[in-house]
Amino acid sequence: MAAGIPTVGFGIALMYNVDRFAAKGVTGVQNWQIGDNCYKDYGVSNSIIDEIMLEEISDGKEAVRKATAACVPPLNEQQIDALTAIMYQYGGIGNFVLQWNKYGNTDILKDVVCQSGEWKYYFKQNPSDGRAEANWKLFHEGIYVDKEGNEIIGGSGTEGNTQISGMNIATYTSSSGKTYIQYKQGVGPWAGQMYGNGTIAQQGCSITAIAIALSGYGYNFTPSNFSGPLVSISGVTSQYATGSSLVYTRGADGLAYNQVQPQNKQDIINHLRTGNAVIYHVLGARKGYSSIYTSNQHWMVLTDVNADGTQAYVSNPNSAGPNGWNNIDTILQSLCCYIKVSQ
């Protein structure tokens, strides 16, 4: 309970989230008798509480972006995340914009950024509960930490390696237990194989992404298996066009490929939480967009997500990277479309 306002989960204020609960078929939350895990007494699952928390955080992040649009210099993604945490904890970011424009990213901010009127300092607290320090470490150093102050890097998956075509190739075993082979389009006997108007090394990110994704479901295909105009997997014809279009139909292989055009970060996070992969496509500067993953266009695979949905694991067909855990917003910047793979 915060300031006399009944809450559930990690600070989900009931009186401010009546509509969110109602949208998920849960009514009357404003009348709940509050206690530890009380929502379970009303037949509400943890997943609903988590979804509402993530919605509130997402809305808070958008509010932070708008509130800090006038910041000079502009804030980076980690700083936005830190202020989003503050927004969630305190309901606002106080005098931050004024102080940022005055002092920038200096230690002085710790002593001056606060909630006006109540003098709650967001980056320092006495006595300390760890939150202020975590906020400052993320804001000032770009490092995510847990409540004990330990650095958080991604989720609970593990990296390893395997032998394919006489080569040692990296693997990633996700938190759900699927092992994905980290094929690279330009490394392997398939690299010089013709694909589209060039070779797999030059243009084969899409088919390499397919091979990566399928490996997590027990299919031992390399990018070489996907270099024709039509591909048959266990009797299922899967069609794709060279370049930016990738289309699959569900069939006897037991896998579902559902291509989605709108940009929907939460849909991607939710799908990853089911233990399944997402093949996705981003655009770069040569297409008029911005992505750290490409200057043109690029297909990659998301194979895992961390506990709070802020980071995902990228299996990148480009050997130059980046590969591995990164901030979900950075990953999905300039997202064109994505494909949810399931079994």
N, C-alpha and C positions, 0 to 999 in steps of 0.2 A: 504494500500500500504506500502511495506517494502523496504527501501533503494532504492526507485525509481522503484521497481519491482511491476507491477500490480498484485493484489491478490483479491481473493473472499473468502467468508466465513471467517473462522478463520485462515487466513494466507495461503490460498492455492495459491501458486505462479503459475500463468498461464503458464509462459514460461518454467517451470520445470515439468509441468504436462500435456503437450499436449498429450502424449501417453496414459496417464490414462483416459483422457476425451474421446479420440478416441476409446478406448476399450469399452466404454459405449455408443458409437454412437454419441458422441458430437464432432464436428470438428470446426476448425477455432477459437478456444478460444484465440489464440494469438492476434487476431484482435479485441477482445471485447473492447468496450468503457466502462471504469470502473466507477461504481457508486454504491451506496448502493443497494445490492440485484440485481445487474445488470444481473446476470445469469438468473433471472426470465424473463427478457426482451427477452432472447434468447430461452425461452421455456425449461429451465433446472430446474429440481426439486431440492428441498432441499436435498432429499435423495441421489441424485448423488453427491452433494457437500460433504455430510457427509461421504459417502462411500469412496470418494477419500481422505478425511482427515484421515480416519481410516487406509487406505492403506498406506498413507505416514507415519503415526505414527508407524504402524506395521513394515514397512521397516526401519524406524529410530531406532526402538527397536532392530532389528537384527543387525544393524550397531553398536549400542552401545555395544551389547553383544560381538561382534568381537573385538571392540576397547578396551574393558576392560578385555579381556581374561587373560591378564598378571597381573591383579591387585592382590596384596597380602596384606591382606587376600582377598578372592573373595567377590564380592558384592552380597547382597541379592536382592530379587525381587523388593522391594520398592525402593532401591537405583538405580536399573536399570530403574525403572519407572521415577524417578526424573531426571536421566540423559537423558532419552528419551524426557521428557518435554523440557529440555535444548536444546537438538538436534533440536527439532521442533521450538523452539523460536529463536535459534541463528545459526542453520545450522551446529553445531559441538559441541564438548565438550572441546575444547581448550587443556589446559595443565593438565587436570584432572588426567590422569593415573600417570604422573610423581609426582604430588603433593600427590595423594592418597598413593602411595608406599612410600612416604617420611613421611607423617604425619598421615595416617589412618583417622578414623572417629572422628576427633577432631575439636574443634572450629577454629583451625588455618586454616582449609580448606576454611572457609568463606572469609579469607583475601588474599588467594593466588590462588584460582582456577579462571581462567579468560580466555578470548579469546585473545590470544597473538596478539600484534600489535595494537588492538583497546582498550585493557584494559577494556573490559566489564566483570564485575564480575557476575558470575552466581548465587551466594548465598547471595549477598548483592548489593544493588543499592541505590544511592543517587542522585536525589530524588527517593523514592520508588514508584513502581506501584503495589506492592503486589506479583509480580511473583517470585522475588528472595527469599522472605520470605517463600512462598509456596514451592518452590524448596527445600529450606533448611529443612523445617519442614518434608517434605516427605523423604528426603535423610537421615537426621540425626535422626529423631524420628519415621519414618515409618507411619506418619499420613497424609492422604489426606485432603486437605482443598480447599474451593472455593475461589473466588477472593476477598471475604470479610474477609477471614481468618477463616471461620467457618469449623469445622471438617465435612468431608463427610463420612457417613457410609451407604453404599449401595444405594438403590433407594427409590422409593416413596410408596412401598407396606406396608402392616400393618400385624402385628401378632395378633392372637386371640386364641380362643379355642372353642371346641364344645363337645357334649356328644355322644360317640359311645360305644355301648355294655356296658353301665353303667359306662364308664370311661370318664374322662376329657382329651381330646386329643388336642394338639396344632394345630392351622391352620395358613396358610399364604395366604393373599389375595394380589395378584400381582398387579403391576402398571396397568395392563390391566383389572383388576377386577375379575380375576378367583380366587376362593378360593380353596386351596389345603389342604387336611387333612394330617397332618404329622404323618402318621402311623409309628410305630416302630416294626421291626420284632420280637424283644424279649419282647415286652410289649403288653399284650392283650390275649384274650382267644385262639388266633391262635398260640401263641408262641411255645407251645408244640406239635402242629400238625405236623405229619410226612410230610417231603418234601425231595425228592431226597434220599440221604443216611443218612439223619439226620432229624432235625426238622426245622420249619420255623425260629426259633430263631438262629439256627446254620447256615443254608444255604439259607434262604429265602429272601435275599436282593433283588433279581430280581423281585419276585412276589410282594413284598412290594412296590418296586418302581413303578410297574404297577398300584397298587391300589392308590398310591399317585397321579400319573399322571392322571388317569381316574377321580379322585375326582374333579379335576379342570374343568372337562367337564360335571359335573352333575351326574356321575355314582357313586352310593353308594356301592361300593364293598370294602370289607376288604381283607387282605391277605388270609383269609380262602377260599375265592372264587376261588383262583388260585392254589390250591395245587394238582390238578390232572395232568395227562400227556397231556390232551387236555381240553381247556377251551372254552365255548361258551358264547359270549357276544351278546345279542340281535340277536341271530341266526347266529353269525359269529364265526367260529372256529379259535381260535388263538393258534398257536403251539409254544412251546418253549422246550428247552432241559435243564435239570438240569445243573448247573455250569455256564459256561461263555457265552452260546449262547442263544439269545432271538430273535425270529422272529415273526413278525405279518403280516397279510395280510389285505388289506382294504376290507370292506364289508358294510353290511346294518347298522352297528352302526354309520356310518357317520364319523368315525375317520380314519385318514390315519397314518400308522406306517411305516416309511421309514428308514430302517437300513442302516447306512453308515459306511464303514470300514476305509477309509483314515482319518487321523487326520487333521481337518480343523476348526481351531478356529473361523475364520470369518464367516463360514457357520453357526456355532452354534450361534454366536452372532446375526447374521441376522435373524435366525429363532426365537430366543427369542424375538427379537424386533417386531415380528408379533403378540406377545401376546400368543404364544404357548409354550409348554413344550418340553424339551429334556431329554430323559432317556439315561444315559451314563454309561460306564464301564471303570474302571481304574484298574491298576495292581500295586502290592506292592512289598516289598523286597523279599518275598518268591518266587516271579516269576522273580526276577532279575531286578526289577524296583524300583521306589521310589514314594510314595504318602503319604501325611499326613492323608489320609482317610482310608487306609487299609495296612495291612502287607501282604495280600494275593491277593485277587481280590474282587471287590465290585461294585454293581450297585447302582446308585443314580439318582436323578431327579433335573434338573435345571428348576426353575419355574419363574425366573425373571432376568432382566439385568438392570444395571444402565444406565444413560443417555449417558455416553461416552464409554460404552462397556468394561470398565476396571474391573468391578466386576459383579458377578452373585450370585443369591440366590440358595443355595444348600439345597434340602430337602433330608436328609440323613436317610435311614432306620435303621441305627445303632444308638441306643439311646446314645452311648458314644460320638457321634459326630465325627468331627465338623459339625455344622449345621448353616445355615444362610449365610450371605454375606461374600464373600472372593474374593481375587484377582483372575481374570479369569485364569491367567497362573498357579497359584498354584492349582486351581481346576482341570484344564485339564492336569496337569503333569501326564505322564504315561498313557494317554488316549489310550484305546484299540479300542473302537468303540462307536457309539452313534446312537440313534433312535430319529428322529424328529416326534413328534406327532402333528397332526393338525386336524381341524374340518371343 
